[in-house]
Amino acid sequence: MIQRTSREHVLKILKENQNNWKILDIGCNIAPVEFAQTVADIQNFSKFYEDKNKKFVLIKDKTLPFSNNQFDFVYASHVIEHVEDVSFFISELKRISRQGYIELPSILEDNIVLSSNSSDDHKWMFKFNDVEKVLLVEKKKQLIEPFITHGVLFDSLRKNFRSSLVLELYWENEINYEFRDFTIKAKKPIFFSIIKKYFSHYIRKNKIASLFIVLILVVILVMIN
């Protein structure tokens, strides 16, 4: 079973059960979920976690270095879009735990962020089918020219538009997923066309700004002549 949830709800559950559950944060980097006693990543952050009261485990290959049902909960935030073999990774999550949380960028976020992490490192796009309760998986496609920096994303957009930019999923016993081409072929908007439309809209709504721009253009033409 896999269904939509919220990160806030999951954190509340983990807080309530942290003393009874063995919790793993996989793909932790240096910002793990607070309640995980064990953290793991493909990069070696062992020195960073020496005094953090968490056990760090280095992941060296596809098979996760944990035994069957070792954990009560696995927290995987913005990890699965990076893996080469989605099917194997999902099978490993189910092998080491009976439940967990998966957080993913939506198709929108994955396409608008101006970052090599998104454009180059992400290998898959995801969409959740609420009717069939299944996670749809498709090879990464760049459907729009990215124009938003990570700074803008984290400082503003995710705070106000998180439900549109992030998929928050809870799973128990089973992670239903399917490889399916769910994107629709359409003309790819480019950055300059977006900027052009923005300024056109801004000028129409702001008469003073419009007048100012016209004056600047007149001055430029006079100087040229």
HELIX and SHEET records of a PDB file:
HELIX    1   1 ARG A    7  ASN A   17  1                                  11    
HELIX    2   2 ILE A   80  HIS A   82  5                                   3    
HELIX    3   3 VAL A   86  ILE A   96  1                                  11    
HELIX    4   4 ILE A  107  ILE A  112  1                                   6    
HELIX    5   5 SER A  116  SER A  116  1                                   1    
HELIX    6   6 ASN A  117  ASP A  121  3                                   5    
HELIX    7   7 HIS A  150  VAL A  152  1                                   3    
HELIX    8   8 LEU A  153  LEU A  157  3                                   5    
HELIX    9   9 ARG A  158  LEU A  165  1                                   8    
HELIX   10  10 PHE A  191  LYS A  205  1                                  15    
HELIX   11  11 LYS A  207  ILE A  224  1                                  18    
SHEET    1   A 7 ILE A   2  ARG A   4  0                                        
SHEET    2   A 7 VAL A 166  GLU A 172 -1                                        
SHEET    3   A 7 GLN A  99  PRO A 105 -1                                        
SHEET    4   A 7 PHE A  73  SER A  77  1                                        
SHEET    5   A 7 ILE A  23  ILE A  26  1                                        
SHEET    6   A 7 THR A  38  ASP A  41  1                                        
SHEET    7   A 7 LYS A  55  LEU A  58  1                                        
SHEET    1   B 3 TRP A 124  ASN A 129  0                                        
SHEET    2   B 3 VAL A 134  LYS A 139 -1                                        
SHEET    3   B 3 TYR A 177  PHE A 179  1                                        
END                                                                             
